Amino acid sequence: MWQRRDLLRAAVLSAGAGGALLAGPAGAAGARVVSEKKLSSRVRDLTIASPAMRRNMKVRLVLPKGWNRKRKWPLLWLLHGGNDGYRAWSEKSDIITRSARHRMMVVMPEGGSGGGYTDWLVGPQWETFHLKELRGILMSRYGASRRQAVAGLSAGGYGALIYSARHPGMFAFTGSFSGYGATLVPGAPEVLLTGIPGSGAEKFLMWGQPQLNRDVWEAHDPLSRARGLRGTRLYISCARNGEKGPLDPETAHAADPAEAFCHYTTAPLVARLRRLEIPVTADLYARGTHTWPYFRRGLKRSWPMITKSLGV
């Protein structure tokens, strides 16, 4: 059996042609719901046995009023940030009450603490879990329709962008609230690698070396795959410099480097989308930190686009 260092060497040296090792486990046939906990009349926590992740995964599902399996329901995916978990959107925003006015489902899956919206070269297969296994379960067991939207904050904003770019036509709406929009602009790989779980060479188990495996990095770069976003309604928001803004308490730090990094990687994506004549609603506001008041505002401002895209 290979040791971890041998797996790393194989990943870094063998990946090529845009990421030939990206496929991961085939299909969603082996994924199944092993438990379902009813938290309220509309909210359920699912535990899913995932072959792609090789463990049980948590998912929070919000059903519409009057839900039944006899009809199909539009579906909104909400992806959390790197420091949160699958409960974050339901606990830190008004999504449960906000969605109650519409005949739609909302799913909030576990996305991991870092590197959570991609299939690793060696390791977790998040993209396969979300878009094959979980999506299949939601459509076959809970009546989710093919009319779907996706949005996320911070790392989840990146997840929304790259999932849509890699799967054109899957989502009618894509929203990124203080997400990062490019992985290969100067300095970005170094910053992103600091947030990936593991130490030292283990971090390269995700996409390999940025220089040696550039094709794999490009395959997971929203900026490089911007053309794949054509056809989805796009809403992208972040602050221009991370300075303390109108929604921050007096005790907040004067500047937030995390938000500044998001703008640094988002501005090139917005510019490329406009050069490609791909419509995008870009709310690049003057000041604000990388915190929930701005994420909630992004959801509120984009909500009319979400509901219109879902037809609800």
Residue pairs with C-beta under 8 A, 6 or more apart in sequence:
2 10
4 202
5 201
7 122
7 205
8 122
8 201
8 202
8 204
8 205
10 122
11 21
11 121
11 122
11 204
11 205
11 208
12 121
12 204
12 208
12 209
12 212
12 213
13 212
14 20
14 21
15 21
15 121
15 207
15 208
15 213
15 215
15 216
16 213
16 215
16 216
17 215
18 215
18 216
18 218
18 219
19 121
19 207
19 213
19 215
19 216
19 219
19 220
21 121
22 119
22 121
22 127
22 216
22 219
23 119
24 52
24 119
24 125
24 127
24 128
25 51
25 52
25 125
25 128
27 132
28 132
28 133
28 134
28 135
28 136
28 137
30 49
30 51
30 133
31 48
31 49
31 50
31 51
31 52
31 129
31 132
31 133
31 134
31 136
31 137
32 48
32 49
32 137
33 46
33 47
33 48
33 49
33 137
33 141
34 47
34 48
34 49
34 56
35 46
35 47
36 44
36 45
36 46
36 47
37 44
37 45
37 46
37 47
38 44
39 45
42 62
42 63
42 64
42 65
42 67
42 96
42 100
43 60
43 61
43 62
43 63
43 90
43 96
44 60
44 61
44 63
45 58
45 59
45 60
45 61
46 58
46 59
46 60
46 61
47 56
47 57
47 58
47 59
48 56
48 57
48 58
48 59
48 133
48 134
48 137
49 56
50 56
50 57
50 129
50 133
51 133
52 119
52 124
52 125
52 126
52 128
52 129
52 132
52 133
53 124
53 125
53 126
53 129
57 109
57 110
57 129
57 134
58 85
58 86
58 109
58 110
59 86
59 107
59 108
59 109
59 110
59 134
60 86
60 87
60 89
60 90
60 107
60 108
60 109
61 105
61 106
61 107
61 108
61 138
61 142
62 90
62 95
62 96
62 99
62 105
62 106
62 107
62 108
63 73
63 105
63 142
64 73
64 99
64 100
64 102
64 103
64 104
64 105
65 100
65 103
66 103
67 73
67 105
67 143
68 143
69 141
69 142
69 143
70 143
71 143
72 143
72 144
72 145
73 103
73 104
73 105
73 142
73 143
73 144
73 145
74 103
74 104
74 105
74 144
74 145
74 147
74 148
74 149
74 310
74 311
74 312
75 104
75 105
75 106
75 107
75 138
75 144
75 145
75 147
75 148
75 149
75 310
76 99
76 104
76 105
76 106
76 107
76 148
76 149
76 150
76 151
76 306
76 310
77 106
77 107
77 108
77 109
77 130
77 148
77 149
77 150
77 151
77 152
77 160
77 171
78 89
78 95
78 106
78 107
78 108
78 150
78 151
78 152
78 156
79 108
79 109
79 111
79 117
79 150
79 151
79 152
79 153
79 155
79 156
79 157
79 159
79 160
80 86
80 88
80 89
80 108
80 111
80 152
80 153
80 155
80 156
81 88
81 152
81 153
81 154
81 155
81 156
81 157
81 295
82 112
82 113
82 114
82 116
82 154
82 155
82 195
83 113
83 154
84 92
85 110
85 111
86 108
86 109
86 110
86 111
87 108
88 108
89 95
89 108
90 96
90 108
92 292
92 295
92 296
93 292
93 295
93 296
93 299
94 296
95 106
95 108
95 299
96 106
98 299
98 303
99 106
102 307
102 310
102 312
103 312
104 307
104 310
104 312
105 138
105 142
105 143
105 144
107 134
107 138
107 144
109 129
109 130
109 134
111 117
111 126
111 130
111 155
111 156
111 159
112 124
112 126
112 197
113 197
114 155
114 195
114 196
114 197
115 124
115 126
115 195
115 196
115 197
115 206
116 124
116 126
116 155
116 159
117 126
117 127
117 130
117 155
117 156
117 158
117 159
117 162
117 163
118 126
118 127
118 162
118 206
118 207
118 220
119 125
119 126
119 127
119 128
120 126
120 205
120 206
120 207
121 205
121 206
121 207
121 208
121 216
122 205
123 205
123 206
127 163
127 166
130 163
131 163
131 167
131 170
135 144
138 144
139 145
139 146
147 172
147 310
147 311
148 170
148 171
148 172
148 310
149 171
149 172
149 173
149 174
149 175
149 306
149 309
149 310
150 159
150 160
150 163
150 164
150 171
150 173
150 174
150 175
151 157
151 160
151 173
151 174
151 175
151 176
151 177
151 235
151 299
151 302
151 306
152 158
152 159
152 160
152 175
152 176
152 177
152 179
153 177
153 178
153 179
153 295
153 298
154 177
154 178
154 179
154 180
154 258
154 262
154 290
154 295
155 179
155 180
155 195
156 179
157 175
157 176
157 177
157 178
157 179
157 180
157 236
157 262
158 176
158 179
158 180
158 181
158 222
159 179
160 171
160 174
160 175
160 176
160 179
161 174
161 176
161 179
161 181
161 222
161 229
161 236
161 269
162 220
162 221
162 222
162 225
163 170
163 171
164 170
164 171
164 174
164 228
164 229
164 232
165 222
165 225
165 226
165 228
165 229
166 219
166 220
166 225
166 228
167 228
168 228
168 229
168 230
168 231
168 232
169 231
169 232
171 232
172 232
172 233
172 309
172 310
173 232
173 233
173 234
173 235
173 302
173 305
173 306
173 309
173 310
174 229
174 232
174 233
174 234
174 235
175 234
175 235
175 236
175 298
175 299
175 302
175 305
175 306
176 235
176 236
176 237
176 238
176 266
177 237
177 238
177 294
177 295
177 298
177 299
177 302
178 237
178 238
178 239
178 259
178 262
178 290
178 294
178 295
178 298
179 236
179 238
179 262
179 266
180 188
180 192
180 261
180 262
180 265
180 266
181 222
181 223
181 236
181 262
181 265
181 266
181 267
181 268
181 269
181 270
182 188
182 221
182 222
182 223
182 265
182 266
182 268
182 269
183 189
183 192
183 217
183 220
183 221
183 222
183 223
183 265
184 210
184 214
184 217
184 218
184 221
184 223
184 224
185 223
185 264
185 265
185 268
187 264
188 261
188 264
188 265
189 210
189 217
191 261
193 203
193 210
196 203
196 206
197 203
198 205
207 213
207 216
207 217
207 220
208 216
208 217
210 217
218 224
218 225
219 225
222 229
222 269
223 265
223 268
223 269
223 272
226 269
226 272
226 273
226 276
226 278
227 276
227 278
229 273
229 278
230 276
230 278
233 279
233 281
233 305
233 308
233 309
234 273
234 278
234 279
234 280
234 281
235 280
235 281
235 283
235 298
235 301
235 302
235 305
236 266
236 269
236 270
236 280
236 281
236 282
236 283
236 284
237 282
237 283
237 284
237 285
237 294
237 297
237 298
237 301
237 302
238 259
238 262
238 263
238 266
238 283
238 284
238 285
238 288
239 245
239 256
239 259
239 260
239 262
239 263
239 284
239 285
239 286
239 287
239 288
239 289
239 294
240 263
240 284
240 285
240 286
240 287
241 255
241 259
241 260
241 263
241 286
241 287
242 255
242 256
242 257
242 258
242 259
242 260
242 263
242 288
242 289
242 290
243 254
243 255
243 256
243 287
243 288
244 252
244 253
244 254
244 255
244 256
244 287
244 288
244 289
245 285
245 286
245 287
245 288
245 289
245 294
246 287
246 288
247 288
247 291
247 293
247 294
247 297
248 288
248 289
248 291
248 293
252 289
252 291
253 289
256 289
256 290
256 291
258 290
259 288
259 289
259 290
262 290
263 284
266 284
267 284
270 280
270 282
270 284
273 279
273 280
274 280
281 302
281 305
283 298
283 301
288 294
